Amino acid sequence: MRDFIGPHTALTTDDFLELALGTPLALWLGEDGETPDERAAREAAGRDILADDPGLFDRTTALAADTIGRTMPELLHLAPAGRPALTGRRRNQTRGKGWAA
């Protein structure tokens, strides 16, 4: 089965993501075996794209959170992290800096 988005055909999940982002995934994720120069060029291109479209990061983050929420909601069930107990050494280091002794 084929899905069409405008004049584009999306056959895979990657196709849908590339159409949603408007850029190839390899631009953001890199490719196996890329050289340091290739990585630097890819990252520079990514910075240019984000500078031209500052809202892209927020839209992409929202898309990722929505996708995770629909497909793997258990990943979004976060428990609050407890505050670590102060050890004797740590307690002595913080004395006089606003921490109760």
MIMITOR-620892 format. One line per field, with one value per residue (C-alpha): x, y, z; residue number from 1; chain; residue in one letter. Coordinates in Angstrom, 1 decimal, always signed. Last residue first. Example, Ala and Ser with C-alpha at 12.3 -4.5 7.8 and 13.67 -1.06 7.14 Angstrom:
2
px = [+13.7, +12.3] .
py = [-1.1, -4.5] .
pz = [+7.1, +7.8] .
seq = [2, 1] .
mol = [A, A] .
type = [s, a] .
***
This chain:
101
px = [+24.0, +21.3, +22.4, +22.8, +26.4, +27.8, +28.2, +28.1, +31.4, +30.8, +27.5, +29.1, +31.7, +29.1, +26.8, +23.9, +21.0, +20.2, +16.9, +14.4, +13.8, +10.2, +8.7, +8.2, +5.4, +6.4, +8.1, +4.9, +3.2, +5.0, +3.2, +0.9, +2.9, +6.1, +4.7, +3.4, +6.8, +8.6, +6.3, +6.5, +10.3, +10.3, +8.0, +10.1, +13.4, +11.9, +10.7, +14.0, +13.8, +16.7, +19.0, +17.9, +18.7, +22.1, +22.9, +22.0, +24.2, +27.1, +26.5, +26.6, +29.8, +31.5, +30.4, +31.8, +35.1, +35.3, +34.7, +31.4, +31.7, +28.1, +25.8, +24.7, +21.6, +20.5, +21.4, +20.9, +17.2, +16.8, +15.2, +11.6, +11.0, +7.6, +8.5, +11.7, +9.8, +7.2, +9.9, +11.7, +8.5, +8.5, +6.6, +5.8, +5.0, +5.3, +3.1, +1.1, +1.5, +0.7, +0.6, +1.3, +0.0] .
py = [+21.2, +23.0, +24.1, +27.8, +27.7, +27.7, +23.9, +22.6, +20.8, +19.3, +17.8, +16.4, +14.5, +13.3, +12.2, +14.3, +12.2, +12.4, +14.1, +11.7, +11.7, +12.1, +9.1, +9.4, +7.7, +9.0, +5.7, +3.8, +5.7, +3.7, +4.2, +7.2, +9.0, +8.2, +9.7, +12.8, +13.3, +13.0, +15.4, +17.9, +17.7, +18.1, +21.1, +22.7, +22.2, +23.4, +26.7, +28.4, +27.9, +29.7, +29.3, +25.7, +25.0, +26.7, +24.7, +21.5, +22.4, +23.1, +19.7, +17.9, +19.8, +18.9, +15.3, +15.1, +16.6, +14.1, +11.3, +9.4, +5.7, +5.1, +8.0, +11.0, +11.3, +14.9, +15.1, +11.4, +11.9, +13.8, +17.2, +18.5, +17.3, +15.8, +14.6, +13.0, +11.4, +10.0, +8.6, +7.1, +5.3, +3.7, +4.0, +7.6, +8.9, +12.7, +15.0, +16.0, +13.3, +10.0, +6.7, +3.5, +0.0] .
pz = [+58.8, +56.9, +53.5, +52.7, +51.9, +55.4, +55.5, +51.9, +52.0, +55.5, +54.3, +51.2, +53.4, +55.8, +53.1, +51.9, +50.8, +47.1, +46.2, +44.7, +41.0, +40.1, +38.2, +34.5, +32.6, +29.1, +28.1, +29.0, +26.2, +23.5, +20.2, +20.7, +23.4, +21.5, +18.3, +20.2, +21.9, +18.6, +16.8, +19.6, +19.5, +15.8, +15.9, +18.7, +16.7, +13.5, +15.0, +14.5, +10.7, +9.0, +12.0, +12.3, +8.7, +9.0, +12.2, +10.4, +7.4, +9.8, +11.5, +8.1, +7.1, +10.4, +10.1, +6.6, +7.7, +10.7, +8.2, +7.9, +8.5, +9.4, +8.6, +10.5, +12.5, +11.7, +8.0, +7.6, +8.4, +5.1, +5.4, +5.3, +8.8, +8.2, +4.8, +6.1, +9.0, +6.6, +4.3, +7.3, +8.4, +4.9, +1.6, +1.5, -2.0, -2.6, -4.7, -1.7, +0.9, -0.8, +1.0, -0.8, +0.0] .
seq = [101, 100, 99, 98, 97, 96, 95, 94, 93, 92, 91, 90, 89, 88, 87, 86, 85, 84, 83, 82, 81, 80, 79, 78, 77, 76, 75, 74, 73, 72, 71, 70, 69, 68, 67, 66, 65, 64, 63, 62, 61, 60, 59, 58, 57, 56, 55, 54, 53, 52, 51, 50, 49, 48, 47, 46, 45, 44, 43, 42, 41, 40, 39, 38, 37, 36, 35, 34, 33, 32, 31, 30, 29, 28, 27, 26, 25, 24, 23, 22, 21, 20, 19, 18, 17, 16, 15, 14, 13, 12, 11, 10, 9, 8, 7, 6, 5, 4, 3, 2, 1] .
mol = [A, A, A, A, A, A, A, A, A, A, A, A, A, A, A, A, A, A, A, A, A, A, A, A, A, A, A, A, A, A, A, A, A, A, A, A, A, A, A, A, A, A, A, A, A, A, A, A, A, A, A, A, A, A, A, A, A, A, A, A, A, A, A, A, A, A, A, A, A, A, A, A, A, A, A, A, A, A, A, A, A, A, A, A, A, A, A, A, A, A, A, A, A, A, A, A, A, A, A, A, A] .
type = [a, a, w, g, k, g, r, t, q, n, r, r, r, g, t, l, a, p, r, g, a, p, a, l, h, l, l, e, p, m, t, r, g, i, t, d, a, a, l, a, t, t, r, d, f, l, g, p, d, d, a, l, i, d, r, g, a, a, e, r, a, a, r, e, d, p, t, e, g, d, e, g, l, w, l, a, l, p, t, g, l, a, l, e, l, f, d, d, t, t, l, a, t, h, p, g, i, f, d, r, m] .
***
